[in-house]
Amino acid sequence: MIIVRVFVAGGTGVVGRRLVPQLVARGHQVTATTTNANKLGVLQGLGADAVVMDGLDAGSVAEAVAGARPDAIVHQMTSIAGKPDIKHMDRWFATTNRLRTEGTDHLLAAAEATGVSNVVAQSYGSWNGIRRGGWVKTEEDPLDPMTGTAASPGMEAIRHVEESVVEAGGAALRYGGFYGPGATDDQVELVRKRQFPLVGDGAGHSSWIHLDDAASATVLAVEQQAKGVFNIADDEPAPASAWLPHLAACAGAKPPMRIPKSLARLLAGEVAVVMMTEGRGFSNAKAKRELGWELRHPSWREGFKEELA
C-alpha cells in the first residue's frame, strides 16, 4: 500500500468523522474540510490538517485543493440537517443537491487543475433502485429517477455525481441508508414517538450500512484507485415490514402503526409510499469482489441492536 495525501471534502459529516481516522490509521496524510471554522478543532482531533472551504464557491474549492496538493480527493459534502421531511424532500435536500451538482463540478475542476485522477464520491443506493424486476439491484441496474415526485431533483443530482465522477476516471459509492453514531437519531426519535408508521404491506426494500463500513469501503476505493460505480450496503436488503419493527424493538419502542397508502400519501407524500411499498435494495457483491471489502456489521439486525443497546 502506498501512503497518499488524501483531501476529504466534507470531513465533519457523519461519514467524514468515521473516514478521517481510518485513513490516518492506515498512514495516509489527510486534509479535511469544514464550512465552519468552529469545527477545525474537531478535524485536527481526528488527525487531519483542517481547512475551511465552501463547496459551492469554485474559488474556495480551487484554493483549498491546490493548497493541500493531494493524490486523491474524496467528496463527502452534504447538508442534510433538521427533522426528516420526506414529503418535501426537494426542499430538505436543496443544498445537498447543489453540493452534488455544483460542488462536484468544482471539485472535479480542482482535481483536473492539480492533476488528481483518483476521485471517490458519495452517491446513494438504499431504496432507490429502479422499480421493475426483483427486489435487489446491482450496479448494472439504473437508479429510479422518481419522476414527478419531491425526490426527483435529488435523484437527478445523484445521477450527476455518478456520471461526472465516473467520466473523470473516479468511483461513485452508492451508500445504503446510514446508521451509526449521529446518523439515525432523528429517525429513532420518530420511531419512539410512533410517528414512523409502516405503509401498506411494507414490501418495499431498503439497504442499510453502518458508518464504519461505509468508511472502510471508501478507504479501499481510495487505496485501489477504484473506477466506476459500487454499491456499499450490508448483506441483507430487507423490506420495511422486517427492518422497521426490528428498529422499534431495538429502540425500546412500541411496534410501528400500519397505515394505508392513501393516508400515507396525504400525510407524508408519494416518496414515502414508494419507499415503503415499492423500494428496491442493493447487492454489495461487486464491492466485496473487486475491493476485497469485508463488513464489520454484515446485517442491520445485529447493527441496530448494537447501536441502540
Buried (B, 14 or more C-beta within 10 A) or exposed (E): EEEBBBBBBBBBBBBBBBBBBBBBEBEBBBBBBBBEEEBBEBBEEBBBBBBBBBBBBBEBBBBBBEBBEBBBBBBBBBBBEEEBBBBEBBEBBBBBBBBBBBBBBBBBBBBEEBEBBBBBBBBBBBBBBEBEEEBBBBBEBEBBBBEEBBBBBBBBBBBBBBEBBBEBEBBBBBBBBBBBBEBBEBBBBBBBEEEBBBBBEBBBBBBBBBBBBBBBBBBBBBBBBBBBBBBBBBBBBBBBBBBBBBBBBBBEBEEBEBBEBEEBBEEBBBBBBBBBBBBBBBBBEBBBEBBEBEBEBBBBBEBBBEBBE
